[in-house]
Amino acid sequence: MHIVDGALSTPVLVGGAVAAAGGIALGLRALPLERIPAAGVLSAAFFVAALIHVPLGPSSIHLMLNGLAGLILGWAAFPALFVGLLLQAVFFGFGGLTVLGVNAVNIALPAVLVGVLFGRLVARSAPLGAAIWGGIAGALSIALTTVMVALSLALSGREFLAAAHLVLVAHLPLMAVEGVLTGFAVLLARKVKPDLFTALREDVA
């Protein structure tokens, strides 16, 4: 769900860069050494998932798995997803460098929010219940990201209002797909490595 270079106004770009810098700083403080492998795996999963994307005017549609990253990493999802976005921009030209901050905020902030809302529920529930909460979190993260992308476009000029509306409508099916994928991923993780979620909850308690 990258926004491409040249699509946003300067105030939106500056605001996104400042917000991204703050989120990354908070994320690095919340990333202990023992959580770095998990952050690396989730960053790589995000990077690979976005390789298959469909251009959509000033944006694009693709899998993200940011909800899963938020459930496992919390605030540390910010630097993890930022690295994935940076590599995508450098190696494949997805999004761009000038919009990197805005894209990072649009994708990572919803991840953090669903982590706060559903992280403890996933950690404390039985595997099946955790999968249901994880599915809801995955779908909600896409919904929030879609709204933020549309808002970023709308704030950059009235000429992008139609594109913002298109982004909202086009991502409705992706919400369902991400919800199912995240739910199954949470179910598998709770069965084979349940402490993947409880470790983060203990860190922030």
N, C-alpha and C positions, 0 to 999 in steps of 0.2 A: 504494500500500500504506500509506495514511495511517491512523493511529489517531486517533479523534475525541476532542474535548474531553470530559472527565468520565469517561473510561474507565480512567485510570491513577491509581495512588496517588501521594501527594505525594513520598515518597522516590524513586520512579522518575522523576517529573517533574524533580526537582531534579538527580538524577544525570545525566539526559539533557541538561539545560540546561548543566551544567558541562562535560560531555564535548563537546557541540556547540561551545561557546565555544572550547575548546582546539583542536578540529579546524579550526574556521574560522581561528583565529590561525595555525596551522601552514600552512593552505592559502593564506592571503594572503601569507605569507613565501615560499611556493613558486610564486607567480604573478608572473612578470616581465611587463613592459608588453606585450611582443610576443605573449604568450599570452592576453591579455585578450579579443581577438576570438573565439578558439576557445572560451574559457570562456563568453562570451556566447551563442554559437551553441548550445552544449551545454545551457546553462541554459534557453534558449528551447525546444529540442527536448524536454527533460524536461517543461517546463511544458505544451507542446501534447500530448505523448503521454499525460499523465495526465488530460486533459480528458474522455476517454471512460473512465469508471470504473463499476464495479458495486459497490454497497454490500454489505458482508459483515459484518453485526453491528457490532461496535465498530471494524471496519477496512473496507478496500475493496480491490478488485482492479483493476489497470490496468497498462498499459505504463509502463516507467520509463527504460530505456536508461542506467541508472546504471553498468553494466559498461563501456559505451563511454566514458562520461565518465571513469571511472577509468583506462582504458587510455591516454587522450589527456592527461588533466590531472594524474593522480596525486593528491597531497594537495590540489591546487587544486580538485578535484571537490567538496570540502566547501563552500566559499563559493558555488560555482556552483549546486550543488543546493539549498543553503539559500535562495538568492534565489528559485529556482523554487518551493520550498515556501511561502515567505513570500507570494509573489504569489498562489498558489493559495488560501491561507488567507484573504487579505484580499479578493480579488475574487470568489471562488466558494465560500468557506466549506469547502473541502476540508481535512480534518484539524482544525486550530484553532490558536490562538496559544499556549495553555498547553502543548500537546503538541508545539510546533514543534521544540524541542530534541531530544526523543526521536525524532521522525520524521526529523530531519536525521541523527542518528547511525545510525538503522536503515537508512537509504538510502545515505548517503555513506560510512560506514565500510566496508561491503562493496565499494563502488566503489574505494576506496583499496587494499584488500587484493588485489583481482583485478588492479589496476594493478601492484602490487608483484610479484605472482606471474607474471603473463603479459605485462607490458609489454615486457620485453626480448625475449621470444620473438616477439611480434608485430613488433617493430621489426627483428629480425634475420632473420626467415624470408622466404621467397618469398611473393608475394601469396596464393597458395592456402593455403600453410601458415599464414600470418598469419590468414587468414579462419577456419581451423579452430580455432586458439588463441583467436581473438576470440569465436567461437561458444561455446567452453567457458567463457570468462570471463563472457560475457553470461548464460549459464544459471546459473553458480555465483554470480554477484552476486545473482540473484533468490533462489536457495536460501538464501544467507546472510542476506539481508534478511528472508525469510520466517521463518527461525529466530529472528532478533532481535525481530521483531514478536511472534511467539508467546511468546518469553521475557519481553518487556515486559508482555504481558497476564497471563502466569502469575504474574509477580512482584507483580502488583497485587491478587491475591486468587484464592482457589480458585474463585470464581464465574466466572472467566474461563478456566478450564482447558478447558472444552468449546469456547469460541470460539478459543482458541489452537490446538487440534487441528484445527478447521475451517479456520483460516488456512493451516496446513501442507498440508492435503489439497487445498484449492481452488487453491493456487498452483502445483501440479505442471504443469498444461498451460502456464502462463505461462512457466515455465522454458524449455520447448522453444521457444516462440514468440520469447522474448527472445534465446535462443541463435542462432536462425536470422537474426533481424533484425540482431543485432550482428555476426555473421559476414559477412553481405552488406555491411554498412556498412564494416567493416574492409577487405574486399576492394576496394570502390570507392575508399576513402581511400588504400590502398596503391598503387593504380594511378594516381590523379590527383594525389595530394599525399603522397608517401611520407615526407617530412620531418615530417609531422604527428605521427608517433610517435617518430622518432629525435630530434627537438628536445628532448622531455621527457627521454629517456634520457640525453642529453648534459648536461642541466641538473643531474641528480641524480648523475651519475658523479663 
